[in-house]
Amino acid sequence: SADYVPLEDREFVCMNDEYSECCTGQYTLVLSRKVISDHFGRNKACTRDITDWPLFCRKHYQRATYNQELWQLRKIDLILRQFDVIEAQFPGTVYEVVLKKSEEARLNAFSRKVASGMSTEEAIASVNPRPGKAFEAPIDILRELQYGMGPDRTIAQVKETVNTIKDMLHKKETTQVPSIEFLPQLPGAMSRKNTPKKPTRVSSKGSVRK
């Protein structure tokens, strides 16, 4: 077609189908969607060095998310794939696994209520997902995922956590991937951060030190 642009001339390649070319005509980055970066700490410093993310064009993203049940399973596969992409770029990466703040707050509220003597059933009811809000996972799901939380999680451990979520989706225990983040701790990132700056030969007043 007249709109066809060869893959090598596109600003990004739509990941909708890895086995055939996207032909929507949406090949510029402004028309792309980062589909899973929110599960890796989107826009946080720990993700800035990672250059390879799965991108969808706007049209394919809208089509893919129309069937939410299938989309959630597709997201799981993309998250699992991203662990391998990061490992290839930064071998030995470990992860800090956390819930997003709002879900962490719900889980903490539940724990406080139980600790103060409220029954588990009452505590769950008090922090149940509220209609009209952004997706909130059932509290039992968050409690189970707690076991995979924390710093220094290996690629095997984070994959196990994601496969647990996949199993929960198949069993209809949750309708969406919970708001969980896998924050990559890239090898060398900390040492770069902690490296003292070399003393400059220019003083604070702008003159060159001898």
C-alpha positions as CSV (number, residue, x, y, z in Angstrom):
1,S,0.0,0.0,0.0
2,A,1.0,3.6,-0.4
3,D,1.3,3.9,3.4
4,Y,3.7,0.9,3.7
5,V,7.0,1.7,5.5
6,P,9.7,-0.9,5.7
7,L,10.5,-2.1,9.2
8,E,14.0,-0.6,9.2
9,D,12.5,2.8,8.5
10,R,9.9,2.8,11.3
11,E,10.5,4.6,14.6
12,F,9.2,1.5,16.4
13,V,7.9,-2.0,15.5
14,C,4.5,-2.9,16.8
15,M,4.6,-6.0,19.0
16,N,0.9,-6.9,18.4
17,D,2.0,-10.0,16.4
18,E,5.6,-11.2,16.5
19,Y,5.1,-13.2,13.4
20,S,3.6,-10.7,10.9
21,E,4.2,-7.0,10.2
22,C,1.9,-4.4,11.5
23,C,0.2,-2.6,8.6
24,T,-1.9,0.1,10.4
25,G,0.2,3.0,9.2
26,Q,1.1,4.0,12.8
27,Y,4.9,3.8,12.8
28,T,6.0,6.9,14.7
29,L,6.8,6.8,18.4
30,V,4.1,9.4,19.2
31,L,1.6,6.7,18.1
32,S,3.1,4.0,20.2
33,R,2.0,2.6,23.6
34,K,4.4,1.1,26.3
35,V,2.1,-1.7,27.3
36,I,3.7,-3.1,30.5
37,S,6.2,-0.5,31.7
38,D,3.9,0.3,34.6
39,H,4.8,-3.1,36.1
40,F,8.5,-2.2,35.9
41,G,8.4,1.3,37.6
42,R,7.5,3.4,34.6
43,N,9.5,6.6,34.5
44,K,11.5,5.7,37.6
45,A,15.3,6.0,37.6
46,C,15.8,2.2,37.8
47,T,14.2,1.7,34.3
48,R,15.9,4.5,32.4
49,D,18.8,2.4,31.1
50,I,16.5,-0.3,29.7
51,T,16.1,0.5,26.1
52,D,14.0,-2.4,24.8
53,W,10.3,-2.3,25.7
54,P,7.3,-4.0,23.9
55,L,5.4,-1.2,22.1
56,F,2.0,-1.5,20.4
57,C,0.6,1.0,17.9
58,R,-2.5,2.8,19.1
59,K,-4.9,0.8,16.9
60,H,-3.6,-2.6,17.9
61,Y,-3.5,-1.5,21.6
62,Q,-7.2,-0.6,21.5
63,R,-8.1,-3.8,19.8
64,A,-6.0,-5.9,22.2
65,T,-7.5,-4.3,25.3
66,Y,-11.0,-4.7,24.1
67,N,-11.1,-8.3,25.3
68,Q,-9.8,-7.7,28.9
69,E,-9.6,-11.4,29.8
70,L,-7.3,-12.2,26.9
71,W,-5.3,-9.0,27.3
72,Q,-4.5,-9.8,31.0
73,L,-3.0,-13.1,29.9
74,R,-1.1,-11.4,27.0
75,K,0.3,-8.9,29.6
76,I,1.6,-11.8,31.7
77,D,3.4,-13.2,28.6
78,L,4.9,-9.8,27.8
79,I,6.1,-9.3,31.4
80,L,7.8,-12.8,31.4
81,R,9.4,-11.9,28.1
82,Q,10.6,-8.6,29.5
83,F,12.5,-10.3,32.3
84,D,14.5,-12.1,29.6
85,V,15.0,-8.9,27.6
86,I,16.4,-7.1,30.7
87,E,18.6,-10.2,31.6
88,A,20.1,-10.1,28.1
89,Q,20.9,-6.4,28.3
90,F,22.0,-6.5,32.0
91,P,22.9,-10.0,33.1
92,G,22.5,-10.7,36.8
93,T,19.7,-8.1,37.3
94,V,17.7,-8.6,40.5
95,Y,14.4,-7.0,41.4
96,E,12.7,-5.2,44.2
97,V,9.1,-6.4,44.1
98,V,6.5,-4.0,45.6
99,L,2.8,-3.3,45.4
100,K,1.8,0.1,44.2
101,K,1.2,2.5,47.0
102,S,-2.7,2.3,46.9
103,E,-2.7,-1.5,47.1
104,E,0.0,-1.5,49.8
105,A,-2.2,0.9,51.8
106,R,-5.2,-1.4,51.5
107,L,-3.1,-4.4,52.6
108,N,-1.7,-2.5,55.6
109,A,-5.1,-1.3,56.6
110,F,-6.4,-4.9,56.5
111,S,-3.4,-6.1,58.7
112,R,-4.0,-3.3,61.2
113,K,-7.7,-4.1,61.6
114,V,-7.0,-7.9,62.1
115,A,-4.2,-7.0,64.6
116,S,-6.7,-4.8,66.5
117,G,-9.1,-7.7,67.0
118,M,-11.4,-7.4,63.9
119,S,-12.3,-10.7,62.3
120,T,-10.6,-11.6,59.0
121,E,-14.0,-11.5,57.2
122,E,-14.9,-8.0,58.6
123,A,-11.4,-6.7,57.8
124,I,-11.6,-8.0,54.2
125,A,-15.1,-6.4,53.8
126,S,-13.7,-3.1,55.1
127,V,-11.1,-2.9,52.4
128,N,-13.0,-4.6,49.5
129,P,-12.5,-3.0,46.1
130,R,-14.8,0.0,45.6
131,P,-17.0,0.2,42.5
132,G,-16.0,2.9,40.0
133,K,-12.4,3.0,41.2
134,A,-9.4,1.8,39.2
135,F,-8.9,-2.0,39.5
136,E,-8.2,-3.2,43.0
137,A,-7.2,-6.8,43.6
138,P,-9.1,-9.0,46.1
139,I,-7.2,-8.8,49.4
140,D,-6.6,-12.5,49.5
141,I,-4.6,-12.1,46.2
142,L,-2.5,-9.4,47.7
143,R,-1.9,-11.5,50.9
144,E,-0.6,-14.4,48.8
145,L,1.6,-12.1,46.6
146,Q,3.2,-10.8,49.8
147,Y,5.4,-13.9,49.9
148,G,7.2,-12.8,46.7
149,M,7.7,-9.2,47.8
150,G,11.0,-7.6,48.8
151,P,14.4,-6.7,47.4
152,D,17.0,-8.8,45.7
153,R,14.6,-11.2,43.9
154,T,16.2,-13.2,41.2
155,I,14.8,-13.7,37.7
156,A,13.6,-17.2,38.7
157,Q,11.8,-15.8,41.7
158,V,10.0,-13.0,39.8
159,K,9.0,-15.4,37.1
160,E,7.5,-17.6,39.8
161,T,5.5,-14.7,41.1
162,V,4.2,-13.8,37.6
163,N,3.3,-17.4,36.9
164,T,1.4,-17.5,40.2
165,I,-0.6,-14.4,38.9
166,K,-1.2,-16.3,35.6
167,D,-2.6,-19.2,37.6
168,M,-4.9,-16.8,39.5
169,L,-6.2,-15.4,36.3
170,H,-6.9,-18.9,34.9
171,K,-8.7,-19.8,38.1
172,K,-10.7,-16.5,37.9
173,E,-9.4,-15.5,41.4
174,T,-8.6,-12.1,40.0
175,T,-9.9,-10.5,36.8
176,Q,-6.7,-8.4,36.1
177,V,-3.0,-8.4,36.8
178,P,-2.7,-6.8,40.3
179,S,-0.8,-3.5,40.7
180,I,2.6,-5.0,41.3
181,E,5.9,-3.6,40.3
182,F,9.2,-5.4,39.5
183,L,11.8,-2.6,40.0
184,P,15.0,-3.7,38.3
185,Q,18.2,-3.3,40.3
186,L,20.7,-3.2,37.4
187,P,24.2,-4.5,38.0
188,G,26.6,-1.5,38.1
189,A,23.8,1.1,38.6
190,M,24.5,1.4,42.3
191,S,28.3,1.6,41.8
192,R,27.9,4.3,39.2
193,K,25.6,6.2,41.6
194,N,28.2,5.9,44.4
195,T,31.3,6.7,42.4
196,P,32.7,10.0,43.8
197,K,33.0,12.8,41.3
198,K,36.5,13.5,40.2
199,P,37.7,16.8,41.6
200,T,37.3,19.4,38.9
201,R,40.1,21.9,38.0
202,V,37.5,24.7,37.8
203,S,36.7,26.4,41.1
204,S,33.2,27.4,42.1
205,K,34.1,31.0,40.9
206,G,34.9,29.7,37.4
207,S,38.7,30.1,37.6
208,V,41.0,27.1,36.7
209,R,42.8,25.6,39.7
210,K,46.5,25.2,39.3
